[in-house]
Amino acid sequence: MKTQYFTATSLDGFIATENDSLDWLFPLGDLNDSSYPKFILDVGALAMGSATYEWMVRNAEKIAAETGSTWPYVQPAWIFSSRKLPIIEGANIRFVTGDVQHVHTEMRVAAGTKNIWIVGGGDLVGQFYDAGLLDELIIQVGSATLGKGKPLFPRRVLSPVLCLMSVHQMGSGMVELRYKVNKGDLSVDSLKIIKLK
């Protein structure tokens, strides 16, 4: 079982615009040409922050047109939010707040032998990293720059923590990078955070 961050980013390191738009991403490639179809088969549970979830709520019709459902996941999902959010009909979701470590334990039980996918956003993934729970990053880098927006991974992570495992070109618009997180080399800042908990 791995806890994975699978996402797409602009060339300058943003996963969405300042107003949470992903419109820049869709012209760059087809998700079915990536490792996503195989990846999602090995996912047993997923987590996302409120901004990511709210994007799905706002784009429910577009998602339904592309996937056949307003909620395209069969896996149970944990939505991290301190606010009351609308429920997507038919979605197997639970809203949670607080420490990711406790929620991760629940997710592991639900996932069984399958992987846990941290869908986003970047700060939520950073919290899993701070707790020493993140195992792998699968990053699809698009041939576009945004200038500013929501950062991919708002943490300072220096070598040799991330080990590049593979590179896969996806047409002329994207490349997929797969990184392993070397747990023995967590940053000093992350270790301090873990000890404080």
Secondary structure as GFF3:
##gff-version 3
##sequence-region A 1 197
A	DSSP	beta_strand	3	9	.	.	.	ID=ss1
A	DSSP	beta_strand	14	16	.	.	.	ID=ss2
A	DSSP	three_ten_helix	26	28	.	.	.	ID=ss3
A	DSSP	three_ten_helix	31	33	.	.	.	ID=ss4
A	DSSP	alpha_helix	36	41	.	.	.	ID=ss5
A	DSSP	beta_strand	43	49	.	.	.	ID=ss6
A	DSSP	alpha_helix	50	58	.	.	.	ID=ss7
A	DSSP	alpha_helix	60	67	.	.	.	ID=ss8
A	DSSP	beta_strand	77	80	.	.	.	ID=ss9
A	DSSP	beta_strand	93	96	.	.	.	ID=ss10
A	DSSP	alpha_helix	100	111	.	.	.	ID=ss11
A	DSSP	beta_strand	115	120	.	.	.	ID=ss12
A	DSSP	alpha_helix	122	130	.	.	.	ID=ss13
A	DSSP	beta_strand	136	142	.	.	.	ID=ss14
A	DSSP	beta_strand	150	151	.	.	.	ID=ss15
A	DSSP	beta_strand	162	170	.	.	.	ID=ss16
A	DSSP	beta_strand	174	181	.	.	.	ID=ss17
A	DSSP	three_ten_helix	183	185	.	.	.	ID=ss18
A	DSSP	alpha_helix	188	196	.	.	.	ID=ss19
###
